[in-house]
Amino acid sequence: MSGTSLQGIGETSIGVAALRALENSRADRLFDDPYAERFVRAAAGDAYWERAPAGWTEFAELMAGQVAVRTRYLDDALLKATEEGCDQVVLLACGMDARAYRLGWPAGTRVFEVDFAEVLAFKSGVLKGAEPLCRRVEVATDLRSDWPGALREAAFAPERPAAWLMEGILYALTPDAADVLLDRVTDLAAPGSVVAFDHAPDNPALRAARTAISADLAELWVGGPELDPDRWLGARGWMGRAQDVCEVAAAYGRPAPPAFDPARAGSGPGWLATARLTG
Ligand SMILES: C[S@@+](CC[C@H](N)C(=O)[O-])C[C@H]1O[C@@H](n2cnc3c(N)ncnc32)[C@H](O)[C@@H]1O
């Protein structure tokens, strides 16, 4: 995906958008995301698939199924949380997530989009003229800094329940940094709040595919939470259930995403999780 003005981890958001654009082009798509292709074309030009770096097609074959399934699962989890009373949604490391524009949110829902300033600027430039289906609030910050302060300044109300999303980000955090992120979410979350995320420990198939694209991309994966998701959540009072991504895929009538398919060499586990804060 060369050509984007985004760099490093920010550029990975374009890769995810490309996989969502692929899903959106399918007749049997699991979700509608007409914006995904706009981001990719703005970043990499009209011939983006032809100009993709060596190795991208193989990586896309490994990950497209996971991105399709996780997007639908997390769409459903966030909508359910808002229908059950969370009128705030926080998309941590939102990248090119266009949920603010494409999901039918209950009236009055506020969606906070948290990412680096340059990522949000690129995104709002591409979406100029599009109308969000909620009250969309940009929070330009670095998740390694005082982002809870930035969120409060943006009028997030910690006394009210919220739906929190960590999608496509945990792999890029060290185990300690992932713990800090969930601790901070927990501190800001009123009882009844919901958290949803995807997570997969690194595995040989993914590592080989990333390395074929670039050493920089290979090194972005640094582990994420060390505990399995249920224990990681439960230790902080979040009650829910992590599901194997292959199980969720089967429920949508899709094959196991190859990087997480136990029948494939070099695969490893992958999860999708939703949990509610008790107490
Ligand atoms: C793989 S993309 C996923 C984007 C989106 N959640 C999705 O699934 O489409 C990772 C995103 O994390 C953001 N990110 C990574 N580290 C960050 C940090 N320290 N502060 C803010 N955003 C960060 C990147 O800018 C990028 O948009």
The ligand as a Gaussian input file, in Angstrom:
#p B3LYP/6-31G(d) Opt

LIG

0 1
 C       -4.101000      -1.946000      12.213000
 S       -4.719000      -0.332000      12.405000
 C       -6.363000      -0.733000      12.984000
 C       -7.305000       0.402000      12.794000
 C       -8.771000       0.082000      13.149000
 N       -8.955000      -0.179000      14.550000
 C       -9.291000      -1.051000      12.318000
 O       -9.381000      -2.172000      12.804000
 O       -9.578000      -0.796000      11.147000
 C       -3.895000       0.225000      13.895000
 C       -4.263000       1.658000      14.280000
 O       -3.708000       1.911000      15.572000
 C       -3.292000       3.250000      15.613000
 N       -2.302000       3.388000      16.688000
 C       -1.245000       2.581000      16.922000
 N       -0.526000       3.026000      17.968000
 C       -1.158000       4.127000      18.417000
 C       -0.901000       5.036000      19.479000
 N        0.152000       4.893000      20.279000
 N       -1.737000       6.071000      19.647000
 C       -2.829000       6.231000      18.829000
 N       -3.126000       5.386000      17.818000
 C       -2.296000       4.355000      17.610000
 C       -2.698000       3.466000      14.239000
 O       -2.551000       4.829000      13.900000
 C       -3.697000       2.728000      13.360000
 O       -4.729000       3.581000      12.925000

